[in-house]
Amino acid sequence: MNATIREAGEQDFAAIGQLFFETVRSVNLLDYTPQQVAAWAPAVWSEEDCRRRLVGQVVLVAMEQDILVGFITIERDGHIDFLFVHKDRQRQGIGSALLGRAIELARGWSLSGVFTESSITAKALFERHGFVVTKPEDVVRHGVTLRRYRMAKKF
Ligand SMILES: CC(C)(COP(=O)(O)OP(=O)(O)OC[C@H]1O[C@@H](n2cnc3c(N)ncnc32)[C@H](O)[C@@H]1OP(=O)(O)O)[C@@H](O)C(=O)NCCC(=O)NCCS
């Protein structure tokens, strides 16, 4: 893992929006149908979409020089909302490094644990980091049903 991790700023929003779109449309296609990934990521987020979705969250980005290769978001209650790694940088430890840093933050905030709603694709990574499934659920996005898993890790 050659990436460095830092807190995101507004200058990263365009790249975050692009990475989210490309990762959902390619990596998540391993576990979801074309119709499902299209409903999940209908278009590249504009910078304004990014601002709206990420407001109130701590956003960490993984950078290789000036290229965004992943991002994670965590709220002050320990909720991990987004964890996405660049489609060409899968299985290189970037997701684990980002998750590790978010967990460190949560421990620093004296929380008793962290939680997320994981995709099918990310479930193995979260399990590897000590998360357990609390509840499988189906959510509807643009009229299409997607399976995900509520998962939690206690400290
Ligand atoms: C899930 C995701 C963030 C993992 O990032 P990553 O950088 O590839 O993960 P890592 O390289 O740190 O993986 C660490 C370990 O997690 C497990 N793991 C990760 N992805 C896995 C997969 N697709 N299948 C099985 N195990 C997996 C493995 O144990 C892996 O270790 P190994 O590579 O030594 O076997 C990445 O695949 C991704 O962006 N997925 C699409 C987006 C997504 O679904 N995000 C979650 C939304 S809720």
The ligand as an SDF file (V2000), in Angstrom:
LIG
                    3D

 48 50  0  0  0  0  0  0  0  0999 V2000
  -14.7390   -3.3340   -0.3700 C   0  0  0  0  0  0  0  0  0  0  0  0
  -13.5150   -2.5360   -0.7920 C   0  0  0  0  0  0  0  0  0  0  0  0
  -13.5770   -1.1290   -0.1980 C   0  0  0  0  0  0  0  0  0  0  0  0
  -12.2570   -3.2530   -0.2690 C   0  0  0  0  0  0  0  0  0  0  0  0
  -11.1230   -2.4620   -0.5610 O   0  0  0  0  0  0  0  0  0  0  0  0
   -9.7130   -3.1400   -0.9030 P   0  0  0  0  0  0  0  0  0  0  0  0
   -8.6940   -2.0680   -0.8880 O   0  0  0  0  0  0  0  0  0  0  0  0
   -9.8290   -3.9450   -2.1530 O   0  0  0  0  0  0  0  0  0  0  0  0
   -9.5540   -4.1210    0.3430 O   0  0  0  0  0  0  0  0  0  0  0  0
   -8.1940   -4.7090    0.9640 P   0  0  0  0  0  0  0  0  0  0  0  0
   -7.1720   -4.8940   -0.1090 O   0  0  0  0  0  0  0  0  0  0  0  0
   -7.8030   -3.8770    2.1270 O   0  0  0  0  0  0  0  0  0  0  0  0
   -8.7360   -6.1260    1.4520 O   0  0  0  0  0  0  0  0  0  0  0  0
   -8.4240   -6.6350    2.7160 C   0  0  0  0  0  0  0  0  0  0  0  0
   -9.0520   -7.9810    2.9140 C   0  0  0  0  0  0  0  0  0  0  0  0
  -10.4780   -7.9000    2.8670 O   0  0  0  0  0  0  0  0  0  0  0  0
  -10.9800   -9.0930    2.2470 C   0  0  0  0  0  0  0  0  0  0  0  0
  -11.5820   -8.7370    0.9560 N   0  0  0  0  0  0  0  0  0  0  0  0
  -11.5830   -7.5280    0.3520 C   0  0  0  0  0  0  0  0  0  0  0  0
  -12.2730   -7.5760   -0.8110 N   0  0  0  0  0  0  0  0  0  0  0  0
  -12.7060   -8.8610   -0.9330 C   0  0  0  0  0  0  0  0  0  0  0  0
  -13.4730   -9.5400   -1.9200 C   0  0  0  0  0  0  0  0  0  0  0  0
  -13.9470   -8.9130   -3.0100 N   0  0  0  0  0  0  0  0  0  0  0  0
  -13.7180  -10.8460   -1.7310 N   0  0  0  0  0  0  0  0  0  0  0  0
  -13.2670  -11.4910   -0.6500 C   0  0  0  0  0  0  0  0  0  0  0  0
  -12.5240  -10.9050    0.3140 N   0  0  0  0  0  0  0  0  0  0  0  0
  -12.2640   -9.6040    0.1790 C   0  0  0  0  0  0  0  0  0  0  0  0
   -9.8020  -10.0020    2.0460 C   0  0  0  0  0  0  0  0  0  0  0  0
   -9.6260  -10.7360    3.2350 O   0  0  0  0  0  0  0  0  0  0  0  0
   -8.6880   -8.9950    1.8550 C   0  0  0  0  0  0  0  0  0  0  0  0
   -7.4110   -9.5090    2.1420 O   0  0  0  0  0  0  0  0  0  0  0  0
   -6.5660  -10.2680    0.9880 P   0  0  0  0  0  0  0  0  0  0  0  0
   -6.6050   -9.3910   -0.2360 O   0  0  0  0  0  0  0  0  0  0  0  0
   -5.2200  -10.3780    1.6260 O   0  0  0  0  0  0  0  0  0  0  0  0
   -7.2610  -11.5760    0.7780 O   0  0  0  0  0  0  0  0  0  0  0  0
  -13.4080   -2.4570   -2.3350 C   0  0  0  0  0  0  0  0  0  0  0  0
  -13.5130   -3.7720   -2.8770 O   0  0  0  0  0  0  0  0  0  0  0  0
  -14.4670   -1.6200   -2.9910 C   0  0  0  0  0  0  0  0  0  0  0  0
  -14.2520   -0.4420   -3.2900 O   0  0  0  0  0  0  0  0  0  0  0  0
  -15.6330   -2.2490   -3.2620 N   0  0  0  0  0  0  0  0  0  0  0  0
  -16.7010   -1.6070   -3.9700 C   0  0  0  0  0  0  0  0  0  0  0  0
  -17.3590   -0.5290   -3.1400 C   0  0  0  0  0  0  0  0  0  0  0  0
  -18.1700   -1.0570   -1.9970 C   0  0  0  0  0  0  0  0  0  0  0  0
  -18.9190   -2.0240   -2.1290 O   0  0  0  0  0  0  0  0  0  0  0  0
  -18.0380   -0.3500   -0.8860 N   0  0  0  0  0  0  0  0  0  0  0  0
  -18.8050   -0.5990    0.2650 C   0  0  0  0  0  0  0  0  0  0  0  0
  -20.0700    0.1440    0.1650 C   0  0  0  0  0  0  0  0  0  0  0  0
  -21.0490   -0.1180    1.5720 S   0  0  0  0  0  0  0  0  0  0  0  0
  1  2  1  0
  2  3  1  0
  2  4  1  0
  2 36  1  0
  4  5  1  0
  5  6  1  0
  6  7  2  0
  6  8  1  0
  6  9  1  0
  9 10  1  0
 10 11  2  0
 10 12  1  0
 10 13  1  0
 13 14  1  0
 14 15  1  0
 15 16  1  0
 15 30  1  0
 16 17  1  0
 17 18  1  0
 17 28  1  0
 18 19  1  0
 18 27  1  0
 19 20  2  0
 20 21  1  0
 21 22  1  0
 21 27  2  0
 22 23  1  0
 22 24  2  0
 24 25  1  0
 25 26  2  0
 26 27  1  0
 28 29  1  0
 28 30  1  0
 30 31  1  0
 31 32  1  0
 32 33  2  0
 32 34  1  0
 32 35  1  0
 36 37  1  0
 36 38  1  0
 38 39  2  0
 38 40  1  0
 40 41  1  0
 41 42  1  0
 42 43  1  0
 43 44  2  0
 43 45  1  0
 45 46  1  0
 46 47  1  0
 47 48  1  0
M  END
$$$$
